[in-house]
């Protein structure tokens, strides 16, 4: 199939396939609608969905349709696209850097041109006025050519494919204003509008840059998750030798030699040996889990204490961690369909402005005005109807709120998260590391004598087990000194042992917990003497108050955890919450989907890698700063410190932000209702139009600044 006709094929595909494309030029709701509707109406394509945050498009199509065909179909809609595997991973970051540079140039130029314009406004005439106009032109023209590129390129692509977008009237207004100003300068006219054109670009670039930067912060969750897999494994050959194999080259049936302290590079079945595994990557389980022969183990999980042999059953995209990455991607795709009110309003902006400007020009020409006056009025209409105030209504409030939240230790990564946070009706909490601190601390160190404490410290320093490390920190905080323990060695499946003088000593799993693994405890043995050290994962400060305040806000809370029921029950009882336990990542996604289907808007709060898909799928999501990289990247916001009250603060600020956003819309619409008729009537010059546009933007920003003290 060489070409795609622009008509929909109604035949069903026997086995449709999906292809991912990177489309970095998407920047508004109109782009989303154009791509999804345009591709869906193309022969051979069953449908398309846009992930706006990642700037990706997933196309479901007939296998006979090739990648070049799909690329051409997207190009006909006015967008450049690359198959995902060929797309540069930092394309979006590069776009943000380019926008920042353009914004900086426009801002610097606007300040200098405004300084020159002061003399003209003060009454400079003749040669002096012409000199200031030429100096303004020398600054403005290269600035417009450089800083206007994001708008000019977008407008040209749309027009060259018979399309239009909101960048078309912006580009026309900027170009016509610059051309008229240059003409006025040549003929020694009294007015030039270089300052208005550059100021217009500056405000527009400001809004677009803020939006791009916020999207940058939210796009790397999947990459962070996949970093936790091992780069490869030592593979056992049939002749008994071993060789290193990179992770992409591992095949099913190979036998991996996995040493203590090593992460797995693939999923597999244990064929020899037994060890305890840290499964927090997949389940959030805080206690290491014993695994023996025939047990299924997964890529990215950590072998804590003994060498094992694992027969590979799944590699690369077939592993459990890759499934989590896919779930995160799909969840964020569904969230990316959230369209802001400003974007929806912008869909009708371009045709409305074109029509108003054209009618103004035609009307004044018919009324007997010359082409110069009619064109000035048309340009004034184009500029004064610029959607700066409308475009800033949302981001201005969000940026001020984000700053207020940052001062409270809450880092918002995506401005639209505040819109979603304001709407939540149900909160779901992970347990370990979220409701609790995720740092089990020894509760009964007083039972140790000074010499026992010294021995315990020496043994704990020799182990990387989480409980050993917690014991080490607690003893060092008490200024304890380690005893001289010799012959330290790891005991597979138990712990650490050594010799203290003439006495054998060890630190490891209590005999009573063998097979159960339910208690957070370790046993210190000195010859025949044994002391049991109990650990407790304490609740985060303000956890009870947070749950109560959320209920006052009309938000019911519950626990969904990968931990076992016996580990979750005490926390659930303490907080008065219902709990679902032993949940895999897919189980959490299903729970969120059921609540969403019943009309609930779910706020997910979690920290583990296993929480990544749920954080991405929630209507809104928060993660503590102690969360995994993937958890932080998947969440809409990250809060610092040990306390849990930032969850309530974030919701309160989000609701206040939405109230300010609604006020901003009223202000922006009111400005247009007054200014547009004045421009059409010929009472507004392009310079006054630019100043009015800037003034309306400043009013919106000033209103948003009221949110500075909202984070209490």
N, C-alpha and C positions, 0 to 999 in steps of 0.2 A: 504494500500500500504506500504510494508515494506522496499523496496529498490528502488533506482532510477537508472535505467540503463543509461549509458553515451551515450544516443542517443536521438535525438530530436523527440518529438511527434508532428505531424502536425495537430492533431485534435483540433478543437476549444473548449474552455472551456465554459460551459453554464454560469457560474458566477465566473470568476476568482477572487481570493482574493490576497491581498498584505500582506507580512510579512516583518518586519524590523529586521535586525540583526546588532549587533555591531561586527566589524572585525578590532580590533586594530592593527593587524600586517601588514596592508597595508602601503607601504611607497614609491611607485613609480608608474609611468604610466604602467609598465609591470604588476603590481599587479591588476590595474584597468582592463586592457584588459583581463588578465587571468580569473578573476572572472566573468566579464560580458559575455565573450564568452563561458567560460566553463559552466556556469549555463544555458545560453540560449540554449546550445546544449544538455541539460539534459531532459529526458522524464518527462512530467508533469509540466515543467516550461515554461511559455510563454516568460519571459524576466527578466532581472535584470539590475538595474542601481546603480552605486556606488556614494555615497556622500563622496568624499575623505576628505573634511575638517572635517566632523563629524565622519569619519571612520565607515560609515554605508552602508549597502547594502539593497535595497528594492527589494524583489523578488515577481513577479507576477506569480501565480501558480494555478494549479487545487486545489480546496478545498480538494480533496482526499489526497493530499500530506501533510503529517504531518510536524510539526516543527522539530522533530528528523530526518526525512528524509532530510529536507533542510539543517540541521546542518551537516549531513554526506556528503551531496553533496559539501558543501563548504570545509569540511575537506579533501575530496579527491583531492581538488585543492591545498592543502597545507596550509590552513588557519584555525585557531581556530575561532569559531563564537559563539555568544550568542544571543538568542532572545532579542530584545531591552529592554523589561520590566525586564529582568534578568541581563542586563549589568550594571556594576557599573558606575555611572555617572561621576566618576573622573578617569576612566581608562586611558583616553588620558593624563590627567595631571600626573598620576602615571608614564606613559611611559616617559614623558619629564623629570621627576625627576630622573628616572633611567638612562636616557641618559646623563644628566648633571653629575651625580656621576661617570659614566664610563669615561666621557670626562675629569673630574678633575683628576681621578686616572691616566689615560693615559698621561695627560700633565705633572703631577708631575714626573712620572716614566721616561718619555722621557727626561726631563731636567737632571735628575740624571745620566741616562745611557750615554747621550751625554758627560757629564763631565768626566765619566770614559773612554769613547772612545777617548778623546783628548790625553790621555797618550799613548794609542795604536797607534794612528795616528802619534804621535811624535817619534815613534821608539822603544817603550818598547818591550823587548824580553824575552824569557824563562819564568821563574817562575813568573816574574812581570806581563807579558802579560797574562798568564794563570789566575793569581789572578784577574785581571780586568775583564777577560771574565766570570769567575765564579760569581763575584759580579754582573755583568750585567745580567747574567742568573738568579740570585736570585731575582733581581728586575723585570726582563722582564716576566718570565714565569707566576707568579701569576697575573701580570698585564694583560697579554694577555688572561689568562683564565677568568678574571673578566670583563675587558673592551671589550673583543671580543664577549661577549655573544649575543648582538643584531644581529651580523652578523652570528655567528655560529648557533644560534637557527633558524634564517630565512633560512640559507643554508640547515640545516638538514631537516627541514619541506619540503622544495622543493624537495630535493633528495629522501626523504622517500616516496614521492608520484610520483616519476618518472618525476619530473619537474626540472627546473633550473631557477636561477635568478642571478642578478648581485652580490649577496652576496656569491655565490658559488666560483667564482674565487678569490674573496677577501679572503675568509676563507682558501682556498687551499694555496694561496700565503703566508698568515700569518703563517699557521701551518707548511708548508714546510720550510719556512725561519727559524722559531724557531727550528725545528728539525735538520736542517743542521747546524745551529749555535751551538746547543748542541753537535752534533757529532764532529764538529771542536774543541770545547772546550775539549771534552773527549780525542781526539787524539793529543792534543797540537798543533792544526793547527794555522796558522798565522791570519786567518780571522774569525770573527763571526759577525752576522748581527742583533743582538738583537735590536740595536738602530733603524735600518731601519724598523723592524717589528712594534715596538711600535709607532714610528713616523707615520707610515702609518695608524695605528688605530686612532691616535689622530686627524689627518686631516679628516679622514672619519667620525669620531664621531662628529667633529665640524660642518660639513655640515648637518648631520642628526639632530643634536640637534637644530640648528637654525631653520630648517624647522619645527620640531615638536613644538617648542615654539611659532612660528608664527601661527601655526594652533590652538594651545590652545586658543589664544586670540580671535579667530574668531568663536568659537563654541557654545557660551552660550546665543545667542540672544533669542531663544525660551523660555528657562528657565526664563530669566529676564522678558520677556513679561508676562508669566503666573503668576509671583509673584504679579501682580497687581490685581488679583481677590481676593475677600474677602475669608477668611478661612471658613466661614459659615454664617448662618443667623438665626435670631429669627423667628420662624414659628408659625402662628396663628392656634390653634387647633379648632375643631368644637365646643367644649364646651366653647369656649371663652378664654381658657388659652393659654399660649405660652410656647415654649421650643426651646432650641438651637439645630440646626441641622448642622453638618459639611457639607461643600460644596459637597463632594463626595456622601453624603447620601440624598441630595435634590432630589425630584421627581417632575415631571410635575403635575400641579394642586395644589401644596402646595402654601400657601399664606405667603409671607415674610413680616415682619414688618421692614421697612427700615427707620432708624432715620436720622435726619439732620447730615451731615458730615460723612455719612457711605457709603462705596462702596458696590455695589451689588455683590452677590455671584453667580447669575444665570441670564439668560435672562428672561424677563417676561412682562406682561401687567399690567399697573397701574389700580387697581380696586377701590381705594379710595385715595383722596387727590391730591394735586398738588405741584410741586416743580420745582426749576431750577436745571439743571444737567450740570456738567462739562463733555462735550463729547470729549475733546481733545484726550482722549485715543484712540478713534475710528476715529474721523474725523479731528482732528487738530483744530476744531472750538475754537477760543479764547474767545468768548463771551458765558456765560452760556445760556442754551436753556431751556425755560419753557416747562414743560411736565405735562399733566393732565390725567384724566381718559381715558382709552382705548389707551394711548400712549405706544409704545413699548420701553422698556429700556433694556440696555445690561449689562452683567457682567463686572465688573471692572470700570464702570462709577461711578461718585461721585455725591451723592445727597447733594446739597449745603445748602438747607435752611429750609426744612419742612418734617415732618414725612409722609410717604406714605405706602400704602399696595400694594404689587405686586404679581400677580398670576404667578407662574413659568411656562414658556413655553419651556425652553431648559436648560440643565445642562451639566457640564463637557465638553466632546468633541463636544457637539452640540451647544455651545455658539458662539457668534460672535468673542470673543477674541480667542477662540480655533481655529476658522477658520483662523484668522490672523496668528496664530502660525503655522498652517499647510501650509499656503501660503509661509511663511518665509522659512520653511523647504524645500518645493518643489522648491522654487526659488534658494536656496543655492545649492540644488542638481544639478540643471541645470548648475549653475556656476562651480560646482566641476568638470565638464567634460573638463574644460580648461586644456590642457596638455602642459607643458613647453617643449621648444625645447630640453633642456638637458635630460628630461625624455624620450622623443621620441628617442633620440640618444642612450640612455641607453638600449633600448629594444634589440638592436643587439649586445650590449657589451659582454654579457656572452658567447654566442656561438663563437664570433669572437676571444676572448681572449683564450678560451679553445683550439680552433683550432690552433692558433698561437703557444701557449706553447707546445702543443702536437707535432706539426710539427717540432718545434725547437729541442725538445728532440729526436725525431725519426731521424731527419736529422743529428744531431751530433753523435748519436750512430752509424748510418750507415757510417759516415765519420771516424769512428775509435776512437772517444773520449770515455773515460770511463764513467760509469754511474754517477760518482760524478760530472764531468765537465758538462755533458749533463743536469743533474738535476739542477745545479747552473744556467745554461743558461736559462732553462725553468722557474725557479723561478724568475730570473731577468726579463724575458718577462712578467710574471704575475704581478710583482710589477710595472714595468715601464709603463705598459699600464693601471694602476689603473686610474679610471676616476676622480681623485681628482680635477685636473684643470678644467675638463669639468663640474664636479659637483659643483665647486665653482664659475663657470663663472656667473651664475645667482645669487645665494644667496650672494656672496661677494659684488657685485654691489648693490644689494637691501639693504643689511645691512648698507653699507656706506651711501646710499641715505636716508634710514630711520633715521640714526643718524643726517644727515644734516637737514632733515625735522623736527626732534624732537627739534632741537635747534631753529627752527622757530615756534614752538608750534603746529606742525602737527604730530600726532601719528599714524603711519602706523601699522596696526595689522597683515596684511597678505602680505608677500613679493610679491606674484603674483599680488597683486593689482596694483603695479607699472607698470607691463606689460599691464594691462587692461587700466589703466589711460592714458598711452601713446597713446592708440588707439581711445579714445573717439571722437565722432563727434557731439554729441548733449548733452546739459546740461539741466536737468529739475530741477527746484527749487520748494520746498514747500515755502509757504509764511510765516506764523506765526512761529517765532522762528528761521527761516532760512534766508530769505531775510530781515525780521524784527528781532528786538531783542527779541520779545516775552515777553516784559516787558512794558505794557502800562503805561505811565507816565502822571500825571496831567499837563496840559498845561497852565492853567489859575489860578494858586494859588494866583496870585496877586489880584484877585477879592475878596479875603477873608480878613476881618478885623482880627486883632490879636485875639480877643475873639472868632470869628467864627472859626479861625484856631485851637484854643485850643479845642473847642467843637468837631470839625471834627476829631481831633486826638483821643480824648477819645472814640468816636463812632467807628472809624476805628479799634482801638485796640481790640474792642469787636467782630469783625467779621473776618472770615477766607476767605472771598470772595477775589478773586485775585485783584479786583480794590480797595477794602478796604486796603489790604496789601500794594499795591503800593502807595496809599495815605498816609498810616502810614509812610512808608520809606521816602517819599518826605518831609513830615512835620518834622519828626525827624531829617532829614539832615539839616533842617533850624533852628535847636535848639528850636523848638516849644515845649511848655509844655502843657500837657493834662489838660483840665478843669475837675472839680469835677462833673461828670455826674453820677447821681444815677438811680436806677431802670432800668438798662440796660436789654433789652430783644430782642429776635429775632422775627421779624414779618414775618411769612411764605409768601414767594413770593414777599417780598418787601425789607427788610433790617433790620437795627438796630435802636431801639428807646430808649429814656430815658428821664430823667428830669434834667435840668440844672437850679438850683435854683427854680424859679416858672414857668419856661418856658419849654414846651414840645419840645424836639429836636429829629431829626431822620436823618439817612443817608441811602439812598436806591435808588431804581430805579426811574427815573423820570416818572411822570404820562404820559408824551407824548410818552414814549417809550414802554408803556404797549402793549403787543401783537406783536410789531414789533421787539424789541430787536436788533435794528440795530446800535444804537449809543453806543460808548464806553464812557459812562457818568454816573455820580451819582448826586443825588440831596441832598443838605444839607438844612434842614429846621429848623429854630429857630422860634417857634410859627408860625406867619404868613409870616415870611420872608423866601425866598427860594433862594439858589444860585446853579447854575448848574456848575458842575466841568467836564470839557471835558478831556478825556484821548486820547493819541495817541501812537500807537505802532511804534516807529521810525525805519527807515531803518538802517540796519547794516552799520557801517562806511565802506567806499570804495566799496559799493555795485555797484554804477554806473561804477566806474573804472574797477571793476572785470568783469562786463558784457561786457564792451568795449574790455578789453584785451582778453577775451575768444573769442570774434568775430575775433580779429586779429589772433588768433591761429587757426581759421577755425572752431570754435565751436559755433553753434547757440544755444541760450538759450530760455527757455519758463518757465511758471509757471504752476504747477499742484497742486491744493490746495483743502483741504476739507472745507475751509471757503466758505461763501456765496459770490455771485458775487459782491454785493455792498461793501463788506469788502476788496476784492482783487483788484477791479478796480483802486483805487488810486495808489496802489503800481505798478500795471502793467503799468499805464500811466506814472508814474514817471521814470520807467526804460525802457520804450519803448518795453515792452515784450507782447507777446500774453499770454492768460491765460485760463486754464480750471478750473472750480470751482465746489464746492459741490461734490467733488469726494470721494467715498468710497475707502477703500484699494484695493478692486478688480478692481475698475475703473482705479486706478493708474497702477496696474499690466497690465491691458488690453492696456493702452496707451503705456507702455514700450514695450509690445509684438508687437504692431502694428509698432512702430518705428524700432524695431529690425528686423521685417520681411521685412521692406523696405530697410534694409542694414545699418541703423544707429547703432552706438555703444553708448549707453546712459550712461551718468554720472548723477546719481541721488544724489541730495543734499537735505536732510531732517532731521527733528529732532524729530518728534512725534512718539508715539507708532504706530499710524496708518500708518506711513511711513515705518515701519519695513519691510513688504513684498516688497515694491518698492525698498528699499535700498538693499535688498538681491537679487532682480531680475535684477537690473541694471548691465550693463557691468562693471561698477565701481561705487563706492558710497562714499560720505563724509557726516559727521554729525558734528555739532558744539558740544563743550563740554557741553553746556546747554541741550543737547538732553536727552531724556529718556534713561534708561538703555537698553531697547530693541533696540532703535534706534542706540545707540552707538555700541552695539554688532553686529547688522546687517550690519553696515557700514564697509567699508574697511579701513577707516581712520577717525580720529577725530581731529578737529582743535580747539585750545584754543583761548581765547580772543573774543572780539566783532566784529573785522573786518572780512570781507569776502574775502580779497585778498589771504588768504591761499589756496583757491580753484585754483587760477591761478598758484601759486607757486608749488602746488602739481603736476599739469599737466606738467609744464615746467621741473621739476626735473624728472618726470617719463619718459619724452621723452629723456632727457639726459642720464638717466639710461639705456634705451634700446640701445642707441648708444654705450655705454661702454660694455654692454652685448655682442653685436655683435663683438666688438673688442676682448673680452675675448674668444669667441668661436674660432676666427681666431688664437689667441695665443695658445689655448689648442690643436687645431687640428694640428697646425704647430709643436708643441712640439712632438706629437706622430709621425708625419711624419718623424722627424729626429731621435728620440730616439728609436723607435721600431726596425728599421733596424739595428742600432748599437747593440741593445740587442740580436737580432737573430744572428748577426755575431759573438757573443761571446766577444765583447769589453766592456761589462758592467757587473760588479759584482752585487749581490743583494744589497750591501751597496750603491754603486754608483747609482743603480736604485732607491733606496729609496730617496737618496739625490736629484736625478734628478726630481723624482716625486714631492718632497717637493719644489724644486726650481721652477718648473712650477706653482705650486699652489701659491707660493709667488709672482711670476710675475703677475699672474691674480689678486691677492689681491692688489698689488701695483698699477696696472692700475685702479682698482675700487676706490682706495683712491683719485683719481683725482676728484671724485664726492663730496668731503667734502665741497667744496665751491659753489656747484651748486644751493643751495637754496637761491636765491636773490629776 
